[in-house]
């Protein structure tokens, strides 16, 4: 397996992890939306966010969530383009290393 393949595989796995985190956040948002009538949402959110600052239930603005999703979709599209190009050319370790070094294919 060429270094380029290894890099693309690593990037793909990182994108999978990010996607799962986004899914988990969406499930959390759905849970909060479904519980709005049964609990005091502001108090619940404040308590949860204080106890778990690394995974807040709610953000103050939807802009952050939209930016994160947009950035994820852009990164997936970029990774997909690089991967398709590499796979369509075949996996040639010498070519991949030469391209990463800024050289030309011969």
Backbone bond lengths (Angstrom), bond angles and torsions (degrees), N, CA, C in turn:
res aa  C-N    CA-C-N  psi(-1)  N-CA   C-N-CA  omega(-1)  CA-C   N-CA-C  phi
1 X - - - 1.451 - - 1.531 107.60 -
2 X 1.303 115.57 131.23 1.469 120.13 -178.67 1.527 111.01 -75.00
3 X 1.322 115.34 163.15 1.464 120.31 177.28 1.526 110.88 -61.10
4 X 1.331 116.14 -36.53 1.467 120.07 179.31 1.528 110.52 -63.15
5 X 1.335 116.71 -42.06 1.467 120.32 177.53 1.521 111.07 -61.94
6 X 1.313 116.15 -41.51 1.459 120.69 179.76 1.526 110.70 -63.24
7 X 1.318 116.52 -41.94 1.467 120.90 179.28 1.522 110.30 -64.40
8 X 1.336 117.04 -45.78 1.462 120.87 179.53 1.528 111.34 -63.23
9 X 1.322 117.43 -40.13 1.455 121.13 178.00 1.528 110.56 -64.00
10 X 1.316 117.07 -43.27 1.460 121.15 178.70 1.531 110.90 -62.32
11 X 1.332 116.58 -44.52 1.469 120.08 178.62 1.528 110.51 -62.46
12 X 1.321 117.03 -40.77 1.465 120.82 179.23 1.518 111.98 -63.00
13 X 1.324 116.48 -42.56 1.462 119.93 178.02 1.528 111.14 -65.71
14 X 1.322 117.30 -39.85 1.467 120.40 176.66 1.530 111.05 -60.98
15 X 1.329 116.33 -39.94 1.466 120.06 177.91 1.528 111.24 -65.69
16 X 1.321 117.69 -36.17 1.471 120.85 176.33 1.522 111.06 -62.10
17 X 1.321 116.68 -43.24 1.465 120.95 179.18 1.528 109.91 -63.55
18 X 1.338 116.41 -44.15 1.470 119.42 178.06 1.515 110.96 -61.71
19 X 1.328 117.08 -40.63 1.468 121.19 178.68 1.515 111.75 -61.84
20 X 1.323 117.07 -41.87 1.466 120.55 178.25 1.523 110.95 -64.09
21 X 1.334 117.63 -38.19 1.465 120.68 178.05 1.531 110.66 -65.45
22 X 1.338 116.11 -39.94 1.462 119.28 177.25 1.527 110.72 -64.24
23 X 1.337 117.19 -39.75 1.460 120.89 176.90 1.523 111.42 -62.73
24 X 1.339 116.35 -41.74 1.464 120.40 178.61 1.531 110.74 -63.03
25 X 1.326 116.32 -39.87 1.461 119.74 178.02 1.523 110.70 -64.54
26 X 1.322 116.96 -39.27 1.464 120.97 178.43 1.529 110.70 -64.41
27 X 1.328 117.10 -41.09 1.471 120.16 176.73 1.522 110.78 -62.82
28 X 1.329 116.72 -39.68 1.461 120.50 177.54 1.521 110.38 -62.72
29 X 1.319 116.29 -44.18 1.463 120.04 178.69 1.523 111.43 -62.26
30 X 1.332 116.62 -39.97 1.467 120.11 177.86 1.524 110.97 -64.37
31 X 1.334 116.84 -40.25 1.458 121.11 178.35 1.517 110.39 -62.80
32 X 1.312 116.48 -44.82 1.466 120.32 179.61 1.526 110.15 -63.50
33 X 1.330 117.14 -42.76 1.464 120.38 179.03 1.528 111.79 -61.68
34 X 1.331 116.67 -38.61 1.460 119.50 -178.61 1.527 111.95 -73.87
35 X 1.322 117.76 -21.61 1.462 121.38 -177.24 1.516 113.36 -95.78
36 X 1.307 117.86 2.46 1.469 119.96 -173.70 1.521 112.86 -56.53
37 X 1.313 117.64 -37.62 1.454 119.25 -176.82 1.514 113.79 -80.39
38 X 1.311 119.10 -15.48 1.457 120.44 -172.69 1.523 114.21 -102.06
39 X 1.307 119.01 -18.45 1.469 120.69 -178.89 1.524 109.51 -135.47
40 X 1.308 115.07 163.99 1.455 120.43 174.13 1.531 107.08 -78.93
41 X 1.306 115.95 101.95 1.459 122.06 -171.32 1.522 112.55 -61.79
42 X 1.300 118.60 -40.42 1.457 120.87 -179.15 1.530 111.46 -62.84
43 X 1.326 116.89 -45.57 1.470 120.44 -179.89 1.525 110.36 -66.95
44 X 1.321 116.43 -42.80 1.467 120.02 179.01 1.524 111.05 -60.33
45 X 1.340 116.20 -46.58 1.464 120.72 -178.88 1.519 111.35 -63.07
46 X 1.318 116.68 -44.82 1.461 120.56 -179.60 1.528 111.04 -61.53
47 X 1.336 116.65 -44.31 1.463 120.27 -179.94 1.530 110.97 -65.41
48 X 1.332 116.29 -46.93 1.467 119.98 -179.49 1.535 110.84 -61.90
49 X 1.317 117.01 -46.26 1.465 120.96 -178.64 1.524 111.96 -64.00
50 X 1.336 117.53 -33.30 1.457 120.66 177.54 1.536 110.86 -69.93
51 X 1.330 116.22 -38.33 1.462 120.31 -179.25 1.523 112.80 -79.03
52 X 1.318 116.98 -29.30 1.472 122.15 -176.23 1.530 110.44 -131.75
53 X 1.331 118.48 69.81 1.467 120.32 -176.49 1.529 113.26 -64.78
54 X 1.341 116.86 -22.71 1.464 119.61 -179.72 1.528 112.53 -75.35
55 X 1.333 118.13 -17.52 1.464 121.05 -179.90 1.526 109.98 -139.78
56 X 1.315 116.75 73.79 1.465 119.62 -177.72 1.523 112.15 -65.00
57 X 1.322 115.39 146.45 1.460 121.04 177.98 1.520 109.96 -72.50
58 X 1.300 115.83 -42.36 1.452 119.82 -177.84 1.522 108.95 -134.71
59 X 1.326 115.79 144.12 1.454 119.75 171.28 1.518 107.47 -99.64
60 X 1.296 115.81 165.15 1.463 119.50 -179.22 1.524 111.92 -75.61
61 X 1.316 115.92 -18.96 1.458 119.55 -176.10 1.521 109.94 -141.58
62 X 1.325 115.78 145.18 1.455 120.43 175.31 1.519 112.22 -77.03
63 X 1.324 116.97 -13.72 1.461 121.28 -178.04 1.524 111.54 -60.26
64 X 1.322 116.81 -40.57 1.463 120.58 -179.17 1.520 110.02 -62.58
65 X 1.321 116.80 -47.89 1.466 120.72 -179.53 1.528 111.10 -62.02
66 X 1.308 117.47 -39.56 1.466 120.62 178.33 1.521 111.15 -66.28
67 X 1.323 117.29 -40.33 1.462 120.69 178.79 1.524 110.45 -64.35
68 X 1.339 117.10 -44.26 1.465 121.37 -179.98 1.523 110.32 -60.41
69 X 1.321 117.11 -45.68 1.463 120.85 179.21 1.525 111.28 -64.44
70 X 1.324 117.27 -43.10 1.461 120.99 178.45 1.528 111.16 -61.96
71 X 1.329 116.63 -43.94 1.462 120.69 179.36 1.520 110.81 -63.86
72 X 1.321 116.95 -39.62 1.469 121.25 178.04 1.530 110.28 -62.21
73 X 1.318 116.82 -46.55 1.469 120.22 -179.68 1.531 111.36 -63.67
74 X 1.319 117.83 -38.02 1.467 120.75 176.52 1.523 111.46 -65.11
75 X 1.332 116.13 -42.56 1.464 120.42 179.46 1.530 111.20 -64.73
76 X 1.331 116.93 -39.48 1.465 120.32 177.48 1.529 110.30 -64.06
77 X 1.326 116.92 -44.08 1.469 120.36 179.74 1.530 110.94 -63.02
78 X 1.325 117.37 -42.06 1.463 120.92 178.94 1.527 110.70 -64.33
79 X 1.337 116.49 -44.26 1.461 120.80 179.11 1.531 110.60 -63.20
80 X 1.317 116.39 -42.28 1.465 120.53 179.73 1.526 111.03 -61.68
81 X 1.324 117.65 -42.29 1.460 121.90 178.94 1.519 111.09 -63.20
82 X 1.332 117.09 -47.04 1.467 120.65 179.38 1.528 110.97 -62.70
83 X 1.321 116.16 -41.49 1.461 120.17 -177.76 1.515 111.44 -67.69
84 X 1.334 117.13 -44.85 1.469 120.32 178.59 1.532 110.68 -60.59
85 X 1.310 116.81 -42.30 1.462 120.42 179.68 1.522 110.47 -62.58
86 X 1.318 116.07 -47.10 1.468 119.87 -178.91 1.529 110.91 -63.44
87 X 1.325 117.07 -44.62 1.465 119.94 -177.96 1.522 112.17 -69.61
88 X 1.328 117.23 -33.58 1.466 119.46 179.54 1.530 111.73 -70.08
89 X 1.329 117.28 -25.89 1.462 121.40 178.31 1.519 111.85 -86.47
90 X 1.311 116.34 -9.57 1.455 119.79 -175.99 1.519 109.17 84.78
91 X 1.289 115.27 156.57 1.459 119.93 -177.42 1.520 108.93 -93.07
92 X 1.315 115.63 100.65 1.456 122.27 177.82 1.515 107.80 -116.36
93 X 1.334 117.86 104.64 1.475 120.17 -175.80 1.521 113.79 -52.85
94 X 1.312 118.76 -41.17 1.466 120.10 -178.72 1.531 110.37 -65.56
95 X 1.329 117.28 -41.42 1.471 121.31 179.64 1.523 110.24 -64.93
96 X 1.321 117.14 -44.54 1.467 120.81 -178.22 1.520 110.97 -62.33
97 X 1.318 117.08 -43.36 1.467 120.59 179.80 1.520 110.14 -66.33
98 X 1.339 117.03 -40.67 1.458 121.66 179.24 1.531 110.42 -63.30
99 X 1.328 118.35 -42.50 1.461 121.73 178.96 1.513 111.91 -64.88
100 X 1.340 116.98 -40.48 1.456 119.45 179.37 1.511 111.09 -65.96
101 X 1.331 116.99 -29.45 1.468 120.33 179.33 1.524 111.89 -81.81
102 X 1.333 117.14 -2.67 1.459 120.76 178.06 1.513 113.33 92.33
103 X 1.326 117.69 10.08 1.456 121.86 -179.78 1.513 112.18 -84.42
104 X 1.322 115.67 177.79 1.459 121.62 178.59 1.512 110.06 -104.93
105 X 1.344 114.03 153.49 1.471 118.81 172.36 1.507 108.60 -73.78
106 X 1.290 117.08 142.01 1.471 120.52 179.45 1.485 110.25 -118.76
